[in-house]
Amino acid sequence: MNKELEMNPNKVVAYLGKPCSQFTKADIVRYIKENGIRMVNFMYPAGDGRLKTLNFVINNEAYLDAILTCGERVDGSSLFPFIEAGSSDLYVLPRFSTAFLDPFAEIPTLSMLCSYFNKDGEPLESSPENTLRKACKAFNDVTGMEFQAMGELEYYVIAPDEGVFPATDQKGYHESAPYAKFNEFRTQCMAYIAQAGGQIKYGHSEVGNFTIDNLIYEQNEIEFLPVNACDAADQLMIAKWIIRNLAYRLGYDITFAPKITAGKAGSGLHVHMRIVKDGANQMLADGVLSPTARKAIAGMMELAPSITAFGNTNPTSYFRLVPHQEAPTNICWGDRNRSVLVRVPLGWAAKSDMCRIANPLEADSNYDTTQKQTVEMRSPDGSADIYQLIAGLAVACRYGFELDNAIEIAEKTYVNVNIHQKENEEKLKGLAQLPDSCEVSADCLQAQRAAFEKYNVFSPAMIDGIIKRLRSYGDKTLRSEIENNQEEMLKLVNRYFHCG
């Protein structure tokens, strides 16, 4: 057994004794035969951002080999708005590296994520997963480095209020039971996500908690570890599927919606990124943020207006992106600063050995903490198409390396103050604003689409479809019209409650 796999919670990895990246068809067949697996599920993301499922009964070994080798046909016109019914057939082919034991199935079931292929057997140009794959390849081709990412998945759990040990309103950050009511639910979700291959960093209760109509709304977060960006998107998709399924079985409701009521914390989908070469993190140089990191940040500063088109995809998104809510409104970046768009979080750059200080019996740790440094994009939320969002971020970071004045852009957009405080009004006036509606995001994407279409990463058809959908909301003045109208706000929230 590989020492690194001894504590791996993925049962398929533990049984086969190899990392999932090395799974072959023969491994999948062996696991199925030796573990009494009776069914196989194909799962794949569609245009609405949700995973779809196709179930197979294993009739015999020949049939199992056929579905693993050839995949199956699906109706693309029912999955994506850009596919016409007259030529709608697509293939879905399983990716063996994503195999996991379904934690909810009564009949032993092995599930795998799939890739889409067109009638000619080529990867579907406009599929979300293939778009991200192309974005990562373009990043590597331009920079010679790997783009890695991880998400912070925030969500609200909603259940009847029992009226005991009430939490403090909007003070739920890292709260323990019994004031936090859904810690056990979150940890069970985390266990299932880890069994499905998710590389989890940690979980905790979040700021938001309140009671309306005898229902508790409690905000939680599960944060992941940085991995290859394609794997990061897969893990987030499976995580959302698991959280919703477990909630359904326990009688809870769940929402990843960006805003569910006025004056309470909204839910974001912050994405952390790092750039790796030969296994080493390139975000720091001599203990400070590296030129590599600054170039990536400059690209995000330049393309920030259009990234909202991928990360903030319904009108309620823009009720979260308002001042004084720990959500960004201006295009800037800074260190350890939650009022900025791109935050450089605390990165273990101190020279002291904190482990030994806290534990005097320990020897010097000599731990390489540089691997932990990331930068965080704070605008996206749970309405995002996860693959398109991370692909857009990969494009933006790549774009920074193509700019002659990237370091200058990074210097001009850096802030080290809370830009929403009155004494910093002048600094605020010099910063560009994020879009304040889906329509404005669509306009920004139209103006900057060439950067996303370069190297054939985003297809023109996909960009056209995103712009068309965003403009269909007609929400350019919606925020100013209803921001003080609680009744209309709740109608809007209910319409997009189960987004993403």
Helices and strands as residue ranges (DSSP letters): G 3-5, H 11-16, G 20-22, H 25-34, E 39-45, E 51-57, H 61-70, E 72-75, G 76-78, G 85-87, E 89-94, G 96-98, E 100-101, E 109-117, H 128-143, E 146-160, H 183-195, E 200-212, E 215-224, E 227-228, H 229-250, E 253-255, E 269-277, E 280-281, E 284-285, E 288-289, H 291-311, H 317-320, E 333-335, E 342-344, H 354-358, G 369-372, E 375-377, H 386-401, H 406-412, G 422-424, H 425-429, H 438-453, G 454-456, H 460-472, H 478-482, H 486-495
